[in-house]
Amino acid sequence: MNNVKEFRIAVLPGDGIGVEVMAAAQEVLAAAQAKVGGFRLVNDSHDAGANLYREIGTAMTEETLRAAEAADAILLGACGLPDVRYPDGTEIAPQVDLRFHFGLYAGVRPVKALPGGPLALADPRAAGIDFVLIRESTEGLFAARGKGQVIDDREARDTMVITRPTSEKLFDFAFQLAARRRAGGSAGKVTLIDKANIFASMAFFRKVFDERAAAHPEVATERLYVDAAALDFVRRPWEFDVLVTENMFGDILSDLAAGLVGGMGFAPSGDIGDDNAVFQPAHGTAPDIAGQGKANPTAMIQSAAMMLDWLGHRHDIAACIEAAQLIDEAMVEAIAKGRVRTYDAGGSDGTAAVSKAVIELING
């Protein structure tokens, strides 16, 4: 028992289908933990999100924030409801609050076509889509959150913020990821997405990128304006490896990218900083299907696997990395062999059916 590494996980199920997919992911994590051994997850669950805000006037209590600070990682379900908003008209989004609080500058969005899974493009090369979009998650246009101005009910202003320290960390993260992926057989290329031909902030963003690229000559680079990138996400997505961009551009492009490989139910993510990380599906709370057992838990399960992988590399615990791989392989096999097909992919398998199939494959 002394050789078992214990990790405390702050679990925030959130709203709507967040609660359902979180339960499925917890079951899968427990199965992988039991199968591999060598580590133990201690879950510390807390309410957060729109329902909590509606009840007590805050989306996340100080107690929950302190628990998140004390945790080794944060596992988050979807948060927010379209009919619950702050006085300024914006939605409740504790996931964004956590990014700012912990300085989680690297929003990591893996985009990978699953064998046998749904694809938006008919081109056979689409089966080879496998890239990672890194969205800066604390600055850009999102820096204006809560600070926007509405002047005399005649104009509104939000401000873009790009800083050198955050940009340097973001780009180094992207280059390091590309180098690791190249060791695994990927292209080892970083594509910068900006609008440097129009905005001074984006020209500065590119300037810092070029400087950091010079420090990583082993990694190939490419630069695209965001409009051209949107075009190429449809025209040649199989050519991308690691992409890095500003917060708002990343928010938009990551949804487009998810659409290429089946939709938001297949879109895991992690927001990673120097010392903390939050892992969550990139989708919303889908109140229209909440409570019906129809939600696709794939993104939540894969986000949980990303958490294990991050913990394993951060703490040098091979068992965590092995468990993450086991979950990913089981998820791929469940879809590739037709054991499950979710509602959003044209099938009739709900949340419980997916987690059951994945757990059965984990257990062998």
Secondary structure as UniProt FT lines:
FT   TURN            2..3
FT   STRAND          5..12
FT   HELIX           17..36
FT   STRAND          39..45
FT   HELIX           50..56
FT   HELIX           62..70
FT   STRAND          73..76
FT   TURN            82..83
FT   TURN            87..88
FT   HELIX           94..102
FT   STRAND          106..112
FT   TURN            115..116
FT   HELIX           124..128
FT   STRAND          130..136
FT   HELIX           141..144
FT   TURN            145..147
FT   STRAND          149..151
FT   TURN            152..154
FT   STRAND          155..157
FT   HELIX           164..183
FT   TURN            184..185
FT   STRAND          189..194
FT   TURN            196..198
FT   HELIX           200..214
FT   TURN            217..218
FT   STRAND          220..225
FT   HELIX           226..235
FT   HELIX           237..239
FT   STRAND          242..245
FT   HELIX           247..260
FT   TURN            261..262
FT   HELIX           264..266
FT   STRAND          268..272
FT   STRAND          277..281
FT   TURN            287..293
FT   HELIX           298..315
FT   HELIX           318..336
FT   TURN            337..338
FT   HELIX           343..345
FT   HELIX           351..363
//
